[in-house]
């Protein structure tokens, strides 16, 4: 690759797509955002994805760059080896051969990845987990998901479904999760769960950010909800550490934007739970909501190298 | 290697050592068992390990075989990259450079591994998980530990402590675990936990095997303990599957000797917990208590290939 090359990268979410042109050295050259329009159905979303990717390749050429590969990250169950978006609740994909479709449309080698695993890959290689070797990236937003990254590669699993830390059991008999089971980590500690729990106790709705702000301002109920959340997250991370034994846990997603208000008590609660375990560093994500897009670019570059 | 080669393999446990000469094709040529004698202190245990290994190498030569490598598996925290037994509660090891010691004493290349990870490696490659690609081996005995094996390699972790599924939280506020925390899987579903729980309810002691037999014979209390155990194990395995997404879960250790009495209800309870997950096959281990020793031989052979 020459310095005039560029990778086309897209991170397709339930509501929006984060898109970029990325230099092979990891530098972001250009970013774009587009609505996903998931309500139009999966076929229309695929059309939009391909159109936006084509547009980005054109933009690269117009800027004097040669587009060399396409990386696409999508949520849900993703078969990265076959390049198929197997299943996604919020985008509606069912067995969409997105890699092949992108290759055919753009005439460029393409790679398909899972959004959180791609984000974890980027955080582990060029973000907050840089140099750690063994990293667990945990994204806490509407849901909770993770990527276990060892030596720069994210574990995919036998069926493309690895890393679902949101669905480990932490509160048996607890609130029912979106997945149908009671007491999943996601059902008690996601940003949505924080809002729900506050509404339940206070009788009025609030976002997780509002609960955080009220807790910081000394409101007792908000403080209680925040503490419960931290305890549940610490239980989940401690179970993850028992299984993975990572050097660094990187927290991303909306809830992690609470910064020290989340990280400080969570670090203390995690420390309390470490017995035989080797304690991991717990740090905030460094790449913000562009992590998935950057990770898609890294996947595309990895794939190019293997060819 | 020629067909006249042999690998010296030892699996050092808290009470006994399982030892073997193994053909490079995986065939066991000869087995020996020796007491570990952990009460004599770690230095004496190291002496015994080296002496037994030397004896096995001599036995190989006497049988017309050439000993080509030594593989040793030990419990606790094991740094496989450096070949150091970092920490082991039941054998007393603290930072013992066992690989180097074995190499110096026997004049052969040596590999050091973790007992459960070695057992998992063997089950995944030549045992019940053969051909599955992604395998979780779970050993349920006095304690509970696991090995996550992908494409024939067991995950070691950043500090040699990966796979501690016995210490994921399944019963918050539950019985205190040996590790000091309440509600660990090991504290409610290991063979020892089954015995303890029965004693608590029935007022008389019983081993897990006795509880299993009484449950099978229709004793109500034993049946209740068995059901509780199955539920807790299913919770633990479901959390493991959410994170690892394996194709096959292999159950080993003493409790798995209950066979269908454990596997059938556990399979049903696990099935109930699978929502978005891809359901893994749940099977009994195939290599019995020689899995760790066979795995040690495989590690030694892997290491030979890399040299």
HADDOCK unambig.tbl for C-alpha pairs under 7 A between the chains (distance, minus, plus):
assign (segid A and resid 134 and name CA) (segid B and resid 157 and name CA) 6.94 0.50 0.50
assign (segid A and resid 134 and name CA) (segid B and resid 158 and name CA) 5.65 0.50 0.50
assign (segid A and resid 157 and name CA) (segid B and resid 134 and name CA) 6.94 0.50 0.50
assign (segid A and resid 157 and name CA) (segid B and resid 244 and name CA) 5.86 0.50 0.50
assign (segid A and resid 157 and name CA) (segid B and resid 245 and name CA) 4.72 0.50 0.50
assign (segid A and resid 157 and name CA) (segid B and resid 246 and name CA) 5.94 0.50 0.50
assign (segid A and resid 158 and name CA) (segid B and resid 134 and name CA) 5.65 0.50 0.50
assign (segid A and resid 158 and name CA) (segid B and resid 245 and name CA) 5.70 0.50 0.50
assign (segid A and resid 158 and name CA) (segid B and resid 246 and name CA) 5.14 0.50 0.50
assign (segid A and resid 158 and name CA) (segid B and resid 247 and name CA) 5.61 0.50 0.50
assign (segid A and resid 159 and name CA) (segid B and resid 245 and name CA) 6.63 0.50 0.50
assign (segid A and resid 159 and name CA) (segid B and resid 278 and name CA) 6.88 0.50 0.50
assign (segid A and resid 161 and name CA) (segid B and resid 245 and name CA) 5.71 0.50 0.50
assign (segid A and resid 162 and name CA) (segid B and resid 242 and name CA) 6.46 0.50 0.50
assign (segid A and resid 162 and name CA) (segid B and resid 243 and name CA) 5.20 0.50 0.50
assign (segid A and resid 162 and name CA) (segid B and resid 244 and name CA) 4.97 0.50 0.50
assign (segid A and resid 162 and name CA) (segid B and resid 245 and name CA) 4.82 0.50 0.50
assign (segid A and resid 163 and name CA) (segid B and resid 242 and name CA) 6.54 0.50 0.50
assign (segid A and resid 163 and name CA) (segid B and resid 243 and name CA) 4.38 0.50 0.50
assign (segid A and resid 163 and name CA) (segid B and resid 244 and name CA) 6.43 0.50 0.50
assign (segid A and resid 164 and name CA) (segid B and resid 242 and name CA) 4.98 0.50 0.50
assign (segid A and resid 164 and name CA) (segid B and resid 243 and name CA) 5.14 0.50 0.50
assign (segid A and resid 165 and name CA) (segid B and resid 242 and name CA) 6.48 0.50 0.50
assign (segid A and resid 165 and name CA) (segid B and resid 243 and name CA) 5.74 0.50 0.50
assign (segid A and resid 167 and name CA) (segid B and resid 239 and name CA) 6.85 0.50 0.50
assign (segid A and resid 167 and name CA) (segid B and resid 242 and name CA) 6.23 0.50 0.50
assign (segid A and resid 168 and name CA) (segid B and resid 239 and name CA) 4.31 0.50 0.50
assign (segid A and resid 168 and name CA) (segid B and resid 242 and name CA) 6.43 0.50 0.50
assign (segid A and resid 169 and name CA) (segid B and resid 170 and name CA) 6.63 0.50 0.50
assign (segid A and resid 169 and name CA) (segid B and resid 235 and name CA) 6.90 0.50 0.50
assign (segid A and resid 169 and name CA) (segid B and resid 239 and name CA) 6.19 0.50 0.50
assign (segid A and resid 170 and name CA) (segid B and resid 169 and name CA) 6.63 0.50 0.50
assign (segid A and resid 170 and name CA) (segid B and resid 170 and name CA) 6.51 0.50 0.50
assign (segid A and resid 179 and name CA) (segid B and resid 275 and name CA) 6.04 0.50 0.50
assign (segid A and resid 179 and name CA) (segid B and resid 276 and name CA) 6.57 0.50 0.50
assign (segid A and resid 180 and name CA) (segid B and resid 275 and name CA) 6.87 0.50 0.50
assign (segid A and resid 235 and name CA) (segid B and resid 169 and name CA) 6.88 0.50 0.50
assign (segid A and resid 239 and name CA) (segid B and resid 167 and name CA) 6.85 0.50 0.50
assign (segid A and resid 239 and name CA) (segid B and resid 168 and name CA) 4.30 0.50 0.50
assign (segid A and resid 239 and name CA) (segid B and resid 169 and name CA) 6.19 0.50 0.50
assign (segid A and resid 242 and name CA) (segid B and resid 162 and name CA) 6.46 0.50 0.50
assign (segid A and resid 242 and name CA) (segid B and resid 163 and name CA) 6.54 0.50 0.50
assign (segid A and resid 242 and name CA) (segid B and resid 164 and name CA) 4.98 0.50 0.50
assign (segid A and resid 242 and name CA) (segid B and resid 165 and name CA) 6.47 0.50 0.50
assign (segid A and resid 242 and name CA) (segid B and resid 167 and name CA) 6.24 0.50 0.50
assign (segid A and resid 242 and name CA) (segid B and resid 168 and name CA) 6.43 0.50 0.50
assign (segid A and resid 243 and name CA) (segid B and resid 162 and name CA) 5.21 0.50 0.50
assign (segid A and resid 243 and name CA) (segid B and resid 163 and name CA) 4.38 0.50 0.50
assign (segid A and resid 243 and name CA) (segid B and resid 164 and name CA) 5.14 0.50 0.50
assign (segid A and resid 243 and name CA) (segid B and resid 165 and name CA) 5.73 0.50 0.50
assign (segid A and resid 244 and name CA) (segid B and resid 157 and name CA) 5.88 0.50 0.50
assign (segid A and resid 244 and name CA) (segid B and resid 162 and name CA) 4.98 0.50 0.50
assign (segid A and resid 244 and name CA) (segid B and resid 163 and name CA) 6.43 0.50 0.50
assign (segid A and resid 245 and name CA) (segid B and resid 157 and name CA) 4.74 0.50 0.50
assign (segid A and resid 245 and name CA) (segid B and resid 158 and name CA) 5.70 0.50 0.50
assign (segid A and resid 245 and name CA) (segid B and resid 159 and name CA) 6.64 0.50 0.50
assign (segid A and resid 245 and name CA) (segid B and resid 161 and name CA) 5.70 0.50 0.50
assign (segid A and resid 245 and name CA) (segid B and resid 162 and name CA) 4.82 0.50 0.50
assign (segid A and resid 246 and name CA) (segid B and resid 157 and name CA) 5.95 0.50 0.50
assign (segid A and resid 246 and name CA) (segid B and resid 158 and name CA) 5.14 0.50 0.50
assign (segid A and resid 247 and name CA) (segid B and resid 158 and name CA) 5.62 0.50 0.50
assign (segid A and resid 275 and name CA) (segid B and resid 179 and name CA) 6.03 0.50 0.50
assign (segid A and resid 275 and name CA) (segid B and resid 180 and name CA) 6.86 0.50 0.50
assign (segid A and resid 276 and name CA) (segid B and resid 179 and name CA) 6.57 0.50 0.50
assign (segid A and resid 278 and name CA) (segid B and resid 159 and name CA) 6.90 0.50 0.50
